Amino acid sequence: MKISNITNVEKFFKVIDSCKGKIELLTDEGDRLNLKSKLSQYVSLANIFSDGNIKELELLAYEPEDIDKLVNFMMNQ
């Protein structure tokens, strides 16, 4: 799933933390970062904001209820 224009990063990571399954960030290089890991969250934030813009994130969620949480977040942020 592709996500863009995240305006509330703190709330975004709270949603990620509340997910039951693994949530991965797919990088442009093809790497997968586990966003449930705090270290990966910090690394991804540094990369996302390095140029001051959030272009787009591609996430991979494995549990249907986690997908619903992420979609709900994007619709209501």
mmCIF file of the N, C-alpha and C atoms, coordinates in Angstrom:
data_MODEL
# 
_entry.id   MODEL 
# 
loop_
_atom_site.group_PDB 
_atom_site.id 
_atom_site.type_symbol 
_atom_site.label_atom_id 
_atom_site.label_alt_id 
_atom_site.label_comp_id 
_atom_site.label_asym_id 
_atom_site.label_entity_id 
_atom_site.label_seq_id 
_atom_site.pdbx_PDB_ins_code 
_atom_site.Cartn_x 
_atom_site.Cartn_y 
_atom_site.Cartn_z 
_atom_site.occupancy 
_atom_site.B_iso_or_equiv 
_atom_site.pdbx_formal_charge 
_atom_site.auth_seq_id 
_atom_site.auth_comp_id 
_atom_site.auth_asym_id 
_atom_site.auth_atom_id 
_atom_site.pdbx_PDB_model_num 
ATOM 1   N N  . MET A 1 1  ? 0.849  -1.156 0.000  1.00 0.00 ? 1  MET A N  1 
ATOM 2   C CA . MET A 1 1  ? 0.000  0.000  0.000  1.00 0.00 ? 1  MET A CA 1 
ATOM 3   C C  . MET A 1 1  ? 0.898  1.223  0.000  1.00 0.00 ? 1  MET A C  1 
ATOM 4   N N  . LYS A 1 2  ? 0.531  2.212  -0.820 1.00 0.00 ? 2  LYS A N  1 
ATOM 5   C CA . LYS A 1 2  ? 1.298  3.450  -0.884 1.00 0.00 ? 2  LYS A CA 1 
ATOM 6   C C  . LYS A 1 2  ? 0.582  4.511  -0.068 1.00 0.00 ? 2  LYS A C  1 
ATOM 7   N N  . ILE A 1 3  ? 1.367  5.237  0.717  1.00 0.00 ? 3  ILE A N  1 
ATOM 8   C CA . ILE A 1 3  ? 0.844  6.285  1.583  1.00 0.00 ? 3  ILE A CA 1 
ATOM 9   C C  . ILE A 1 3  ? 1.635  7.557  1.298  1.00 0.00 ? 3  ILE A C  1 
ATOM 10  N N  . SER A 1 4  ? 0.920  8.679  1.236  1.00 0.00 ? 4  SER A N  1 
ATOM 11  C CA . SER A 1 4  ? 1.603  9.957  1.040  1.00 0.00 ? 4  SER A CA 1 
ATOM 12  C C  . SER A 1 4  ? 0.943  11.024 1.895  1.00 0.00 ? 4  SER A C  1 
ATOM 13  N N  . ASN A 1 5  ? 1.627  12.147 2.020  1.00 0.00 ? 5  ASN A N  1 
ATOM 14  C CA . ASN A 1 5  ? 1.122  13.312 2.747  1.00 0.00 ? 5  ASN A CA 1 
ATOM 15  C C  . ASN A 1 5  ? 0.759  13.015 4.197  1.00 0.00 ? 5  ASN A C  1 
ATOM 16  N N  . ILE A 1 6  ? 1.664  12.395 4.923  1.00 0.00 ? 6  ILE A N  1 
ATOM 17  C CA . ILE A 1 6  ? 1.442  12.164 6.349  1.00 0.00 ? 6  ILE A CA 1 
ATOM 18  C C  . ILE A 1 6  ? 1.702  13.476 7.074  1.00 0.00 ? 6  ILE A C  1 
ATOM 19  N N  . THR A 1 7  ? 0.660  13.993 7.720  1.00 0.00 ? 7  THR A N  1 
ATOM 20  C CA . THR A 1 7  ? 0.781  15.282 8.396  1.00 0.00 ? 7  THR A CA 1 
ATOM 21  C C  . THR A 1 7  ? 1.040  15.129 9.891  1.00 0.00 ? 7  THR A C  1 
ATOM 22  N N  . ASN A 1 8  ? 0.690  13.985 10.465 1.00 0.00 ? 8  ASN A N  1 
ATOM 23  C CA . ASN A 1 8  ? 0.887  13.760 11.896 1.00 0.00 ? 8  ASN A CA 1 
ATOM 24  C C  . ASN A 1 8  ? 1.740  12.502 12.073 1.00 0.00 ? 8  ASN A C  1 
ATOM 25  N N  . VAL A 1 9  ? 3.049  12.696 12.066 1.00 0.00 ? 9  VAL A N  1 
ATOM 26  C CA . VAL A 1 9  ? 3.983  11.568 12.117 1.00 0.00 ? 9  VAL A CA 1 
ATOM 27  C C  . VAL A 1 9  ? 3.876  10.819 13.436 1.00 0.00 ? 9  VAL A C  1 
ATOM 28  N N  . GLU A 1 10 ? 3.702  11.550 14.531 1.00 0.00 ? 10 GLU A N  1 
ATOM 29  C CA . GLU A 1 10 ? 3.581  10.908 15.841 1.00 0.00 ? 10 GLU A CA 1 
ATOM 30  C C  . GLU A 1 10 ? 2.372  9.968  15.872 1.00 0.00 ? 10 GLU A C  1 
ATOM 31  N N  . LYS A 1 11 ? 1.247  10.434 15.378 1.00 0.00 ? 11 LYS A N  1 
ATOM 32  C CA . LYS A 1 11 ? 0.039  9.609  15.339 1.00 0.00 ? 11 LYS A CA 1 
ATOM 33  C C  . LYS A 1 11 ? 0.230  8.417  14.397 1.00 0.00 ? 11 LYS A C  1 
ATOM 34  N N  . PHE A 1 12 ? 0.940  8.636  13.273 1.00 0.00 ? 12 PHE A N  1 
ATOM 35  C CA . PHE A 1 12 ? 1.214  7.556  12.327 1.00 0.00 ? 12 PHE A CA 1 
ATOM 36  C C  . PHE A 1 12 ? 1.961  6.421  13.021 1.00 0.00 ? 12 PHE A C  1 
ATOM 37  N N  . PHE A 1 13 ? 3.012  6.759  13.790 1.00 0.00 ? 13 PHE A N  1 
ATOM 38  C CA . PHE A 1 13 ? 3.780  5.710  14.454 1.00 0.00 ? 13 PHE A CA 1 
ATOM 39  C C  . PHE A 1 13 ? 3.005  5.082  15.611 1.00 0.00 ? 13 PHE A C  1 
ATOM 40  N N  . LYS A 1 14 ? 2.075  5.812  16.211 1.00 0.00 ? 14 LYS A N  1 
ATOM 41  C CA . LYS A 1 14 ? 1.208  5.198  17.222 1.00 0.00 ? 14 LYS A CA 1 
ATOM 42  C C  . LYS A 1 14 ? 0.312  4.148  16.582 1.00 0.00 ? 14 LYS A C  1 
ATOM 43  N N  . VAL A 1 15 ? -0.177 4.438  15.389 1.00 0.00 ? 15 VAL A N  1 
ATOM 44  C CA . VAL A 1 15 ? -0.984 3.451  14.663 1.00 0.00 ? 15 VAL A CA 1 
ATOM 45  C C  . VAL A 1 15 ? -0.130 2.241  14.322 1.00 0.00 ? 15 VAL A C  1 
ATOM 46  N N  . ILE A 1 16 ? 1.088  2.478  13.849 1.00 0.00 ? 16 ILE A N  1 
ATOM 47  C CA . ILE A 1 16 ? 2.011  1.368  13.539 1.00 0.00 ? 16 ILE A CA 1 
ATOM 48  C C  . ILE A 1 16 ? 2.243  0.522  14.783 1.00 0.00 ? 16 ILE A C  1 
ATOM 49  N N  . ASP A 1 17 ? 2.510  1.167  15.919 1.00 0.00 ? 17 ASP A N  1 
ATOM 50  C CA . ASP A 1 17 ? 2.771  0.440  17.160 1.00 0.00 ? 17 ASP A CA 1 
ATOM 51  C C  . ASP A 1 17 ? 1.566  -0.375 17.617 1.00 0.00 ? 17 ASP A C  1 
ATOM 52  N N  . SER A 1 18 ? 0.358  0.077  17.287 1.00 0.00 ? 18 SER A N  1 
ATOM 53  C CA . SER A 1 18 ? -0.853 -0.625 17.714 1.00 0.00 ? 18 SER A CA 1 
ATOM 54  C C  . SER A 1 18 ? -1.193 -1.818 16.818 1.00 0.00 ? 18 SER A C  1 
ATOM 55  N N  . CYS A 1 19 ? -0.515 -1.943 15.708 1.00 0.00 ? 19 CYS A N  1 
ATOM 56  C CA . CYS A 1 19 ? -0.794 -3.059 14.792 1.00 0.00 ? 19 CYS A CA 1 
ATOM 57  C C  . CYS A 1 19 ? -0.325 -4.383 15.403 1.00 0.00 ? 19 CYS A C  1 
ATOM 58  N N  . LYS A 1 20 ? -1.057 -5.437 15.100 1.00 0.00 ? 20 LYS A N  1 
ATOM 59  C CA . LYS A 1 20 ? -0.734 -6.758 15.647 1.00 0.00 ? 20 LYS A CA 1 
ATOM 60  C C  . LYS A 1 20 ? 0.376  -7.447 14.876 1.00 0.00 ? 20 LYS A C  1 
ATOM 61  N N  . GLY A 1 21 ? 0.363  -7.308 13.571 1.00 0.00 ? 21 GLY A N  1 
ATOM 62  C CA . GLY A 1 21 ? 1.341  -7.991 12.730 1.00 0.00 ? 21 GLY A CA 1 
ATOM 63  C C  . GLY A 1 21 ? 2.512  -7.095 12.368 1.00 0.00 ? 21 GLY A C  1 
ATOM 64  N N  . LYS A 1 22 ? 3.345  -7.627 11.520 1.00 0.00 ? 22 LYS A N  1 
ATOM 65  C CA . LYS A 1 22 ? 4.529  -6.901 11.062 1.00 0.00 ? 22 LYS A CA 1 
ATOM 66  C C  . LYS A 1 22 ? 4.119  -5.876 10.009 1.00 0.00 ? 22 LYS A C  1 
ATOM 67  N N  . ILE A 1 23 ? 4.674  -4.668 10.121 1.00 0.00 ? 23 ILE A N  1 
ATOM 68  C CA . ILE A 1 23 ? 4.475  -3.608 9.139  1.00 0.00 ? 23 ILE A CA 1 
ATOM 69  C C  . ILE A 1 23 ? 5.854  -3.253 8.611  1.00 0.00 ? 23 ILE A C  1 
ATOM 70  N N  . GLU A 1 24 ? 6.018  -3.358 7.303  1.00 0.00 ? 24 GLU A N  1 
ATOM 71  C CA . GLU A 1 24 ? 7.318  -3.083 6.713  1.00 0.00 ? 24 GLU A CA 1 
ATOM 72  C C  . GLU A 1 24 ? 7.252  -1.891 5.782  1.00 0.00 ? 24 GLU A C  1 
ATOM 73  N N  . LEU A 1 25 ? 8.322  -1.094 5.821  1.00 0.00 ? 25 LEU A N  1 
ATOM 74  C CA . LEU A 1 25 ? 8.511  0.004  4.881  1.00 0.00 ? 25 LEU A CA 1 
ATOM 75  C C  . LEU A 1 25 ? 9.373  -0.525 3.758  1.00 0.00 ? 25 LEU A C  1 
ATOM 76  N N  . LEU A 1 26 ? 8.878  -0.405 2.536  1.00 0.00 ? 26 LEU A N  1 
ATOM 77  C CA . LEU A 1 26 ? 9.646  -0.841 1.375  1.00 0.00 ? 26 LEU A CA 1 
ATOM 78  C C  . LEU A 1 26 ? 10.424 0.362  0.851  1.00 0.00 ? 26 LEU A C  1 
ATOM 79  N N  . THR A 1 27 ? 11.744 0.248  0.796  1.00 0.00 ? 27 THR A N  1 
ATOM 80  C CA . THR A 1 27 ? 12.581 1.364  0.346  1.00 0.00 ? 27 THR A CA 1 
ATOM 81  C C  . THR A 1 27 ? 12.723 1.328  -1.173 1.00 0.00 ? 27 THR A C  1 
ATOM 82  N N  . ASP A 1 28 ? 13.208 2.440  -1.722 1.00 0.00 ? 28 ASP A N  1 
ATOM 83  C CA . ASP A 1 28 ? 13.441 2.518  -3.167 1.00 0.00 ? 28 ASP A CA 1 
ATOM 84  C C  . ASP A 1 28 ? 14.488 1.503  -3.625 1.00 0.00 ? 28 ASP A C  1 
ATOM 85  N N  . GLU A 1 29 ? 15.352 1.103  -2.701 1.00 0.00 ? 29 GLU A N  1 
ATOM 86  C CA . GLU A 1 29 ? 16.404 0.136  -3.031 1.00 0.00 ? 29 GLU A CA 1 
ATOM 87  C C  . GLU A 1 29 ? 15.923 -1.305 -2.930 1.00 0.00 ? 29 GLU A C  1 
ATOM 88  N N  . GLY A 1 30 ? 14.680 -1.499 -2.492 1.00 0.00 ? 30 GLY A N  1 
ATOM 89  C CA . GLY A 1 30 ? 14.127 -2.844 -2.365 1.00 0.00 ? 30 GLY A CA 1 
ATOM 90  C C  . GLY A 1 30 ? 14.274 -3.450 -0.984 1.00 0.00 ? 30 GLY A C  1 
ATOM 91  N N  . ASP A 1 31 ? 14.818 -2.690 -0.041 1.00 0.00 ? 31 ASP A N  1 
ATOM 92  C CA . ASP A 1 31 ? 14.950 -3.177 1.330  1.00 0.00 ? 31 ASP A CA 1 
ATOM 93  C C  . ASP A 1 31 ? 13.604 -3.094 2.035  1.00 0.00 ? 31 ASP A C  1 
ATOM 94  N N  . ARG A 1 32 ? 13.459 -3.910 3.073  1.00 0.00 ? 32 ARG A N  1 
ATOM 95  C CA . ARG A 1 32 ? 12.263 -3.889 3.905  1.00 0.00 ? 32 ARG A CA 1 
ATOM 96  C C  . ARG A 1 32 ? 12.671 -3.588 5.331  1.00 0.00 ? 32 ARG A C  1 
ATOM 97  N N  . LEU A 1 33 ? 12.121 -2.479 5.873  1.00 0.00 ? 33 LEU A N  1 
ATOM 98  C CA . LEU A 1 33 ? 12.409 -2.098 7.252  1.00 0.00 ? 33 LEU A CA 1 
ATOM 99  C C  . LEU A 1 33 ? 11.185 -2.390 8.105  1.00 0.00 ? 33 LEU A C  1 
ATOM 100 N N  . ASN A 1 34 ? 11.391 -3.095 9.203  1.00 0.00 ? 34 ASN A N  1 
ATOM 101 C CA . ASN A 1 34 ? 10.310 -3.407 10.123 1.00 0.00 ? 34 ASN A CA 1 
ATOM 102 C C  . ASN A 1 34 ? 9.964  -2.152 10.917 1.00 0.00 ? 34 ASN A C  1 
ATOM 103 N N  . LEU A 1 35 ? 8.808  -1.550 10.638 1.00 0.00 ? 35 LEU A N  1 
ATOM 104 C CA . LEU A 1 35 ? 8.440  -0.300 11.299 1.00 0.00 ? 35 LEU A CA 1 
ATOM 105 C C  . LEU A 1 35 ? 7.974  -0.493 12.739 1.00 0.00 ? 35 LEU A C  1 
ATOM 106 N N  . LYS A 1 36 ? 7.850  -1.717 13.200 1.00 0.00 ? 36 LYS A N  1 
ATOM 107 C CA . LYS A 1 36 ? 7.527  -1.947 14.606 1.00 0.00 ? 36 LYS A CA 1 
ATOM 108 C C  . LYS A 1 36 ? 8.783  -1.760 15.464 1.00 0.00 ? 36 LYS A C  1 
ATOM 109 N N  . SER A 1 37 ? 9.941  -1.734 14.835 1.00 0.00 ? 37 SER A N  1 
ATOM 110 C CA . SER A 1 37 ? 11.219 -1.507 15.511 1.00 0.00 ? 37 SER A CA 1 
ATOM 111 C C  . SER A 1 37 ? 11.448 -0.008 15.663 1.00 0.00 ? 37 SER A C  1 
ATOM 112 N N  . LYS A 1 38 ? 11.751 0.434  16.871 1.00 0.00 ? 38 LYS A N  1 
ATOM 113 C CA . LYS A 1 38 ? 12.011 1.861  17.106 1.00 0.00 ? 38 LYS A CA 1 
ATOM 114 C C  . LYS A 1 38 ? 13.215 2.336  16.309 1.00 0.00 ? 38 LYS A C  1 
ATOM 115 N N  . LEU A 1 39 ? 14.245 1.515  16.197 1.00 0.00 ? 39 LEU A N  1 
ATOM 116 C CA . LEU A 1 39 ? 15.418 1.889  15.420 1.00 0.00 ? 39 LEU A CA 1 
ATOM 117 C C  . LEU A 1 39 ? 15.037 2.117  13.958 1.00 0.00 ? 39 LEU A C  1 
ATOM 118 N N  . SER A 1 40 ? 14.236 1.228  13.405 1.00 0.00 ? 40 SER A N  1 
ATOM 119 C CA . SER A 1 40 ? 13.792 1.389  12.023 1.00 0.00 ? 40 SER A CA 1 
ATOM 120 C C  . SER A 1 40 ? 12.921 2.628  11.863 1.00 0.00 ? 40 SER A C  1 
ATOM 121 N N  . GLN A 1 41 ? 12.118 2.950  12.881 1.00 0.00 ? 41 GLN A N  1 
ATOM 122 C CA . GLN A 1 41 ? 11.303 4.157  12.822 1.00 0.00 ? 41 GLN A CA 1 
ATOM 123 C C  . GLN A 1 41 ? 12.199 5.393  12.734 1.00 0.00 ? 41 GLN A C  1 
ATOM 124 N N  . TYR A 1 42 ? 13.251 5.447  13.537 1.00 0.00 ? 42 TYR A N  1 
ATOM 125 C CA . TYR A 1 42 ? 14.165 6.592  13.509 1.00 0.00 ? 42 TYR A CA 1 
ATOM 126 C C  . TYR A 1 42 ? 14.905 6.671  12.174 1.00 0.00 ? 42 TYR A C  1 
ATOM 127 N N  . VAL A 1 43 ? 15.352 5.533  11.669 1.00 0.00 ? 43 VAL A N  1 
ATOM 128 C CA . VAL A 1 43 ? 16.056 5.512  10.383 1.00 0.00 ? 43 VAL A CA 1 
ATOM 129 C C  . VAL A 1 43 ? 15.122 5.972  9.269  1.00 0.00 ? 43 VAL A C  1 
ATOM 130 N N  . SER A 1 44 ? 13.898 5.469  9.278  1.00 0.00 ? 44 SER A N  1 
ATOM 131 C CA . SER A 1 44 ? 12.958 5.842  8.223  1.00 0.00 ? 44 SER A CA 1 
ATOM 132 C C  . SER A 1 44 ? 12.611 7.325  8.309  1.00 0.00 ? 44 SER A C  1 
ATOM 133 N N  . LEU A 1 45 ? 12.459 7.859  9.527  1.00 0.00 ? 45 LEU A N  1 
ATOM 134 C CA . LEU A 1 45 ? 12.183 9.287  9.675  1.00 0.00 ? 45 LEU A CA 1 
ATOM 135 C C  . LEU A 1 45 ? 13.324 10.125 9.118  1.00 0.00 ? 45 LEU A C  1 
ATOM 136 N N  . ALA A 1 46 ? 14.551 9.729  9.388  1.00 0.00 ? 46 ALA A N  1 
ATOM 137 C CA . ALA A 1 46 ? 15.705 10.470 8.888  1.00 0.00 ? 46 ALA A CA 1 
ATOM 138 C C  . ALA A 1 46 ? 15.711 10.470 7.359  1.00 0.00 ? 46 ALA A C  1 
ATOM 139 N N  . ASN A 1 47 ? 15.393 9.337  6.755  1.00 0.00 ? 47 ASN A N  1 
ATOM 140 C CA . ASN A 1 47 ? 15.368 9.248  5.293  1.00 0.00 ? 47 ASN A CA 1 
ATOM 141 C C  . ASN A 1 47 ? 14.196 10.011 4.694  1.00 0.00 ? 47 ASN A C  1 
ATOM 142 N N  . ILE A 1 48 ? 13.047 9.910  5.323  1.00 0.00 ? 48 ILE A N  1 
ATOM 143 C CA . ILE A 1 48 ? 11.847 10.555 4.802  1.00 0.00 ? 48 ILE A CA 1 
ATOM 144 C C  . ILE A 1 48 ? 11.997 12.068 4.815  1.00 0.00 ? 48 ILE A C  1 
ATOM 145 N N  . PHE A 1 49 ? 12.540 12.611 5.896  1.00 0.00 ? 49 PHE A N  1 
ATOM 146 C CA . PHE A 1 49 ? 12.608 14.046 6.053  1.00 0.00 ? 49 PHE A CA 1 
ATOM 147 C C  . PHE A 1 49 ? 13.953 14.642 5.634  1.00 0.00 ? 49 PHE A C  1 
ATOM 148 N N  . SER A 1 50 ? 14.806 13.866 5.005  1.00 0.00 ? 50 SER A N  1 
ATOM 149 C CA . SER A 1 50 ? 16.132 14.377 4.659  1.00 0.00 ? 50 SER A CA 1 
ATOM 150 C C  . SER A 1 50 ? 16.059 15.558 3.702  1.00 0.00 ? 50 SER A C  1 
ATOM 151 N N  . ASP A 1 51 ? 15.065 15.600 2.836  1.00 0.00 ? 51 ASP A N  1 
ATOM 152 C CA . ASP A 1 51 ? 14.936 16.729 1.916  1.00 0.00 ? 51 ASP A CA 1 
ATOM 153 C C  . ASP A 1 51 ? 13.765 17.639 2.278  1.00 0.00 ? 51 ASP A C  1 
ATOM 154 N N  . GLY A 1 52 ? 13.140 17.395 3.418  1.00 0.00 ? 52 GLY A N  1 
ATOM 155 C CA . GLY A 1 52 ? 12.053 18.240 3.879  1.00 0.00 ? 52 GLY A CA 1 
ATOM 156 C C  . GLY A 1 52 ? 10.688 17.894 3.321  1.00 0.00 ? 52 GLY A C  1 
ATOM 157 N N  . ASN A 1 53 ? 10.615 16.900 2.477  1.00 0.00 ? 53 ASN A N  1 
ATOM 158 C CA . ASN A 1 53 ? 9.344  16.502 1.868  1.00 0.00 ? 53 ASN A CA 1 
ATOM 159 C C  . ASN A 1 53 ? 9.063  15.030 2.086  1.00 0.00 ? 53 ASN A C  1 
ATOM 160 N N  . ILE A 1 54 ? 7.778  14.709 2.233  1.00 0.00 ? 54 ILE A N  1 
ATOM 161 C CA . ILE A 1 54 ? 7.378  13.303 2.248  1.00 0.00 ? 54 ILE A CA 1 
ATOM 162 C C  . ILE A 1 54 ? 6.830  13.008 0.867  1.00 0.00 ? 54 ILE A C  1 
ATOM 163 N N  . LYS A 1 55 ? 7.583  12.273 0.100  1.00 0.00 ? 55 LYS A N  1 
ATOM 164 C CA . LYS A 1 55 ? 7.128  11.950 -1.240 1.00 0.00 ? 55 LYS A CA 1 
ATOM 165 C C  . LYS A 1 55 ? 6.040  10.898 -1.175 1.00 0.00 ? 55 LYS A C  1 
ATOM 166 N N  . GLU A 1 56 ? 6.433  9.746  -0.701 1.00 0.00 ? 56 GLU A N  1 
ATOM 167 C CA . GLU A 1 56 ? 5.499  8.627  -0.663 1.00 0.00 ? 56 GLU A CA 1 
ATOM 168 C C  . GLU A 1 56 ? 6.149  7.496  0.121  1.00 0.00 ? 56 GLU A C  1 
ATOM 169 N N  . LEU A 1 57 ? 5.338  6.774  0.862  1.00 0.00 ? 57 LEU A N  1 
ATOM 170 C CA . LEU A 1 57 ? 5.806  5.586  1.572  1.00 0.00 ? 57 LEU A CA 1 
ATOM 171 C C  . LEU A 1 57 ? 5.096  4.377  0.988  1.00 0.00 ? 57 LEU A C  1 
ATOM 172 N N  . GLU A 1 58 ? 5.819  3.306  0.853  1.00 0.00 ? 58 GLU A N  1 
ATOM 173 C CA . GLU A 1 58 ? 5.175  2.054  0.475  1.00 0.00 ? 58 GLU A CA 1 
ATOM 174 C C  . GLU A 1 58 ? 5.297  1.102  1.657  1.00 0.00 ? 58 GLU A C  1 
ATOM 175 N N  . LEU A 1 59 ? 4.145  0.699  2.168  1.00 0.00 ? 59 LEU A N  1 
ATOM 176 C CA . LEU A 1 59 ? 4.098  -0.182 3.328  1.00 0.00 ? 59 LEU A CA 1 
ATOM 177 C C  . LEU A 1 59 ? 3.556  -1.533 2.938  1.00 0.00 ? 59 LEU A C  1 
ATOM 178 N N  . LEU A 1 60 ? 3.999  -2.535 3.677  1.00 0.00 ? 60 LEU A N  1 
ATOM 179 C CA . LEU A 1 60 ? 3.489  -3.890 3.525  1.00 0.00 ? 60 LEU A CA 1 
ATOM 180 C C  . LEU A 1 60 ? 2.967  -4.332 4.881  1.00 0.00 ? 60 LEU A C  1 
ATOM 181 N N  . ALA A 1 61 ? 1.652  -4.570 4.952  1.00 0.00 ? 61 ALA A N  1 
ATOM 182 C CA . ALA A 1 61 ? 1.015  -5.042 6.185  1.00 0.00 ? 61 ALA A CA 1 
ATOM 183 C C  . ALA A 1 61 ? 0.502  -6.452 5.918  1.00 0.00 ? 61 ALA A C  1 
ATOM 184 N N  . TYR A 1 62 ? 0.651  -7.314 6.906  1.00 0.00 ? 62 TYR A N  1 
ATOM 185 C CA . TYR A 1 62 ? 0.315  -8.721 6.721  1.00 0.00 ? 62 TYR A CA 1 
ATOM 186 C C  . TYR A 1 62 ? -1.051 -9.102 7.285  1.00 0.00 ? 62 TYR A C  1 
ATOM 187 N N  . GLU A 1 63 ? -1.570 -8.325 8.219  1.00 0.00 ? 63 GLU A N  1 
ATOM 188 C CA . GLU A 1 63 ? -2.844 -8.655 8.860  1.00 0.00 ? 63 GLU A CA 1 
ATOM 189 C C  . GLU A 1 63 ? -3.947 -7.734 8.334  1.00 0.00 ? 63 GLU A C  1 
ATOM 190 N N  . PRO A 1 64 ? -5.106 -8.302 7.964  1.00 0.00 ? 64 PRO A N  1 
ATOM 191 C CA . PRO A 1 64 ? -6.203 -7.475 7.436  1.00 0.00 ? 64 PRO A CA 1 
ATOM 192 C C  . PRO A 1 64 ? -6.628 -6.349 8.384  1.00 0.00 ? 64 PRO A C  1 
ATOM 193 N N  . GLU A 1 65 ? -6.651 -6.612 9.696  1.00 0.00 ? 65 GLU A N  1 
ATOM 194 C CA . GLU A 1 65 ? -7.048 -5.559 10.631 1.00 0.00 ? 65 GLU A CA 1 
ATOM 195 C C  . GLU A 1 65 ? -6.014 -4.439 10.692 1.00 0.00 ? 65 GLU A C  1 
ATOM 196 N N  . ASP A 1 66 ? -4.755 -4.757 10.427 1.00 0.00 ? 66 ASP A N  1 
ATOM 197 C CA . ASP A 1 66 ? -3.721 -3.727 10.392 1.00 0.00 ? 66 ASP A CA 1 
ATOM 198 C C  . ASP A 1 66 ? -3.891 -2.847 9.150  1.00 0.00 ? 66 ASP A C  1 
ATOM 199 N N  . ILE A 1 67 ? -4.244 -3.457 8.041  1.00 0.00 ? 67 ILE A N  1 
ATOM 200 C CA . ILE A 1 67 ? -4.513 -2.699 6.814  1.00 0.00 ? 67 ILE A CA 1 
ATOM 201 C C  . ILE A 1 67 ? -5.669 -1.739 7.061  1.00 0.00 ? 67 ILE A C  1 
ATOM 202 N N  . ASP A 1 68 ? -6.713 -2.229 7.730  1.00 0.00 ? 68 ASP A N  1 
ATOM 203 C CA . ASP A 1 68 ? -7.857 -1.374 8.053  1.00 0.00 ? 68 ASP A CA 1 
ATOM 204 C C  . ASP A 1 68 ? -7.436 -0.190 8.917  1.00 0.00 ? 68 ASP A C  1 
ATOM 205 N N  . LYS A 1 69 ? -6.567 -0.429 9.904  1.00 0.00 ? 69 LYS A N  1 
ATOM 206 C CA . LYS A 1 69 ? -6.095 0.661  10.774 1.00 0.00 ? 69 LYS A CA 1 
ATOM 207 C C  . LYS A 1 69 ? -5.346 1.719  9.971  1.00 0.00 ? 69 LYS A C  1 
ATOM 208 N N  . LEU A 1 70 ? -4.479 1.261  9.072  1.00 0.00 ? 70 LEU A N  1 
ATOM 209 C CA . LEU A 1 70 ? -3.693 2.191  8.276  1.00 0.00 ? 70 LEU A CA 1 
ATOM 210 C C  . LEU A 1 70 ? -4.568 2.994  7.313  1.00 0.00 ? 70 LEU A C  1 
ATOM 211 N N  . VAL A 1 71 ? -5.521 2.330  6.686  1.00 0.00 ? 71 VAL A N  1 
ATOM 212 C CA . VAL A 1 71 ? -6.443 3.028  5.784  1.00 0.00 ? 71 VAL A CA 1 
ATOM 213 C C  . VAL A 1 71 ? -7.272 4.041  6.553  1.00 0.00 ? 71 VAL A C  1 
ATOM 214 N N  . ASN A 1 72 ? -7.752 3.646  7.721  1.00 0.00 ? 72 ASN A N  1 
ATOM 215 C CA . ASN A 1 72 ? -8.525 4.556  8.566  1.00 0.00 ? 72 ASN A CA 1 
ATOM 216 C C  . ASN A 1 72 ? -7.700 5.767  8.969  1.00 0.00 ? 72 ASN A C  1 
ATOM 217 N N  . PHE A 1 73 ? -6.441 5.546  9.330  1.00 0.00 ? 73 PHE A N  1 
ATOM 218 C CA . PHE A 1 73 ? -5.551 6.656  9.669  1.00 0.00 ? 73 PHE A CA 1 
ATOM 219 C C  . PHE A 1 73 ? -5.423 7.630  8.499  1.00 0.00 ? 73 PHE A C  1 
ATOM 220 N N  . MET A 1 74 ? -5.192 7.102  7.311  1.00 0.00 ? 74 MET A N  1 
ATOM 221 C CA . MET A 1 74 ? -4.993 7.962  6.150  1.00 0.00 ? 74 MET A CA 1 
ATOM 222 C C  . MET A 1 74 ? -6.258 8.746  5.817  1.00 0.00 ? 74 MET A C  1 
ATOM 223 N N  . MET A 1 75 ? -7.412 8.163  6.040  1.00 0.00 ? 75 MET A N  1 
ATOM 224 C CA . MET A 1 75 ? -8.669 8.836  5.731  1.00 0.00 ? 75 MET A CA 1 
ATOM 225 C C  . MET A 1 75 ? -9.016 9.898  6.767  1.00 0.00 ? 75 MET A C  1 
ATOM 226 N N  . ASN A 1 76 ? -8.529 9.750  7.999  1.00 0.00 ? 76 ASN A N  1 
ATOM 227 C CA . ASN A 1 76 ? -8.928 10.640 9.086  1.00 0.00 ? 76 ASN A CA 1 
ATOM 228 C C  . ASN A 1 76 ? -7.820 11.483 9.681  1.00 0.00 ? 76 ASN A C  1 
ATOM 229 N N  . GLN A 1 77 ? -6.652 11.484 9.090  1.00 0.00 ? 77 GLN A N  1 
ATOM 230 C CA . GLN A 1 77 ? -5.543 12.225 9.709  1.00 0.00 ? 77 GLN A CA 1 
ATOM 231 C C  . GLN A 1 77 ? -5.720 13.706 9.672  1.00 0.00 ? 77 GLN A C  1 
# 
